[in-house]
């Protein structure tokens, strides 16, 4: 199955509709709006089971497992970071893991790692220019997951 099949277009449309405003808001205000964040998670929980009818229910299991694992790991990071990571980021990663994990758990891992690397790169660029301060985590995560969702990579 290719990642961007017609069966996945409704899920991708909902993802874009809710996630792209979060990129803009987090970049400007360093916060992820809770209604959009929870909306992305709930919309995935509704549209992906419908999509599973056409592409196979094993994808739904992958999505649930990916979402669970990513959520637990982010909750641990949230507690360890002592304020360095917001709870909105935890909810966001759960939603992103749901969408990308629907394709494959490896895609979920790839999206999250790519998002972390992109955010770290942005931090390093800012520091090199002498700019200090908070760097939002959401835009890197969302854009990396979007890249993983639309990449023309064959999967099993």
Secondary structure, 3 states (H helix, E strand, C coil): CECCCHHHHHHHHHHHHHHHHHHHHHHHHCCCCHHHHHHHHHHHHHHHHHHHHHHCCHHHHHHHHHHHHHHHHHHHHHHHHCCCCCHHHHHHHHHHHHHHHHHCHHHHHHHHHHHHHHHHHHHHHHHHCCCCCCCCCHHHHHHHHHHHHHCCCECC
